[in-house]
Structure formats: structure tokens, C-alpha cells
Amino acid sequence: MVRARDLKERERSEETQRLRQVENELKDPKNFLEYLVPRPLRLVLTGFTAASCLVATLISGSQLLQVLQRGDAPPDASTLLVNVTGTVLFAALFVADQRAAEARVERRTQVRAAQIRLGDREVLVNAEGERMSRLKEVDADWILRRLERWGRRDVMPFVGPAKGAILAGLVAERAPSLAVEVGTLAGYSALIMGKALPPGARLISIESDWKWALVAKRFVWQAAQGEKRSKAEGERMGRVDVWWGDARRQLPGRLSNQRIDVLFLDGLPRQYLEYLQAAEPALAPGALVVADNAGVFAEGGLRDYLAYVRSSPLYQSRFVASTLEWRDDVPDGLEVSVFIGGDGYRQ
Ligand SMILES: C[S@@+](CC[C@H](N)C(=O)[O-])C[C@H]1O[C@@H](n2cnc3c(N)ncnc32)[C@H](O)[C@@H]1O
């Protein structure tokens, strides 16, 4: 009976410890000073030095007073001055350190509250009734939500949720073995497409800017880790690879021996036709070619591209209306073209 109670008690304290550990995950970013002199040691040092300087100030002050009272020699106030300066300086450092720590705690509380509000953090109550919280594990959906917040705030040219839902539907319906995207940016549309891929399928997303290629690689990797964890629950994401380079050179070169089932064009509008023509020899019969911003750039950068897919006997093309990313009031859409050329057209 006693053993059972002890065991329960131990389990409870282990659980509390585990949750406390989890709670600590949002630690303050450590700066260089923090590594050299940790805060508790800093407080002892500054507090002790301030107190010593205060004692020294009192002693040198009383000595100076005695000299003044005796009136024998012109008093030397330099020691008193050094001690007063030391007291003020170290007391100020002590208070500033305390205030900075309080501000960090306050900021951390605000960040946590915002994360709970946004659904990124879950609240738990342990066996002792203590309320704790932890960040939800990162998966593709979590990253997509974060990218959407970033996109909306900074008006990033991601495909956005409205056109993204259409794109995901098209990819899921076509069920490609290989999908290719031109223009990765941070990987928003790549993740949307990756989630819609059937098991075993692959998406190659090509990005010409190496900084964005690195950003996207990180998000895609994080999402893949999350998806691996949730595989047990039956969820999975197709394999997504980010290639760095100009799609006009990558497409004919690296993909010449493969068959592309879905091609999503979202690079520079005036280059869409070049991307398509570079990919054309690798398009599978019945491949789906989807071009973003076919509404807003119809009379601008996409004019030649749209004229080509709408008049070429190799394609059956239609416009799917939607709205511009982050702007429900601005019409835009996707040009969806089915490649009907098949392998025969190449002879
Ligand atoms: C509109 S953004 C892509 C947005 C992304 N598809 C999304 O929805 O999240 C266009 C991207 O295409 C890239 N890009 C421009 N020209 C390119 C090219 N020739 N080859 C590959 N990527 C290119 C740009 O660097 C930019 O990151």
C-alpha cells in the first residue's frame, strides 16, 4: 500500500518535472555575456561590489569628515569620489540586470499568450492542478499556418490559401508520381502540394535564389520531421525536394529522363513560357500545367504564355477564377492546362 503511494508520488513528481522542462523550452536566447557570466553569478558580483563600495564610501566619508573637523591639511576627496562612483555604477548595473530579466519574463508571458491564442501552444493541467503549456509539435500544417501569418502581414507573394486550396485539389485529383514547381520562395506552395501528393510521390521545387532555397529547405525538412512523427496516425506528406538553380536550365537538364505529371509555374511571369518550353519534352501525356497569377498578369507578363497554351494544339486550357493572395477583393486565378500532346508529338 505504502509502496503504491510512493510510486504514484514519484510518477507525479516526474510528470511535474517533465512538464516544467517542457515549459522551459522558450528560454531566453542566451547572449555571449550569459555564457561567460551567468545571471545569478552576475547578480552576486554586482550586488557584492555595490555593497563593498557603499561600505568603503561610508568609511572614506567619515575619514574625510574627521580631517575636515581637525582642519589640519587640505582634504583629499579622491578616494571618496571613487567609492561613490563605484556604488552608483554597480547598484545601477544590479538594478538594470533585474529590470531586463523582468522585461524578458513579461515578454515571454506575452509570447506564450499569443501562441495559445493562435493555437500553436497547448495548455495542460498536471496531476497537482498546476497549469502549464507547451508548444505543439511542428508539422506541415503548423508551418503553413505560420507562413500564412507571415505572408498576410508582409504581403509575401505566396500562392495564398484561396488559390492554394484549388492547387491542392488539382494535385490530389491528378495524383502525380512526379510534380515540379518553378519558384519555391519559402516553400508555402511546395508544402501545400506535398501534402496533396499520393504516397510515394515526389515534388521537386526549383528556386533560383539560394537564400530562399535555404529557407524553404529548412521549412520542408521541419515539416517532413513532423509528418514522420504523425505517420503512426496515418498522416503523411509526399517527398519534397528543393533544388537551387534557374528552372530554365534545370528543367531540360536534370529532368530529361523523367516524366512530369504536374507542373506548377510560379516564378517570374515573363519567363513562364520559357519554363514550359524547357519542361515540355519531359511532360507526361495528360500532364497538368498550372500557372499562377493568370488573372492579375493576363495583360502583362503572362500574355505570351496564355496565348500559347490557349492556342496550341498540345494543350486544353481553362482559367480557374480565384482571388489574389491576402486580397479577397482582387480577382486573380490559375491557368490550368492539360498537356494532350503525349509522347507522340515529339516525333
Ligand atoms: C511568387 S514567388 C513563388 C511563391 C511560391 N510558389 C509560393 O506560393 O509560396 C517566385 C519565386 O520564383 C523565384 N524565381 C524567379 N525566377 C526563377 C527561375 N528562373 N527559376 C527558379 N526560380 C525562380 C524567385 O526567386 C521567387 O522566390
The ligand as a Gaussian input file, in Angstrom:
#p B3LYP/6-31G(d) Opt

LIG

0 1
 C        5.985000      34.238000     -56.473000
 S        7.413000      33.564000     -55.742000
 C        6.977000      31.890000     -55.510000
 C        5.949000      31.675000     -54.426000
 C        5.760000      30.233000     -54.039000
 N        5.444000      29.424000     -55.180000
 C        4.643000      30.131000     -53.033000
 O        3.476000      30.137000     -53.449000
 O        4.908000      30.080000     -51.849000
 C        8.515000      33.495000     -57.105000
 C        9.840000      32.805000     -56.824000
 O       10.410000      32.399000     -58.063000
 C       11.796000      32.533000     -57.983000
 N       12.335000      32.560000     -59.352000
 C       12.375000      33.615000     -60.204000
 N       12.919000      33.252000     -61.365000
 C       13.228000      31.934000     -61.264000
 C       13.822000      30.982000     -62.141000
 N       14.202000      31.327000     -63.376000
 N       13.999000      29.727000     -61.704000
 C       13.608000      29.354000     -60.465000
 N       13.037000      30.220000     -59.586000
 C       12.850000      31.492000     -59.981000
 C       12.002000      33.810000     -57.197000
 O       13.281000      33.870000     -56.615000
 C       10.881000      33.716000     -56.172000
 O       11.339000      33.139000     -54.974000

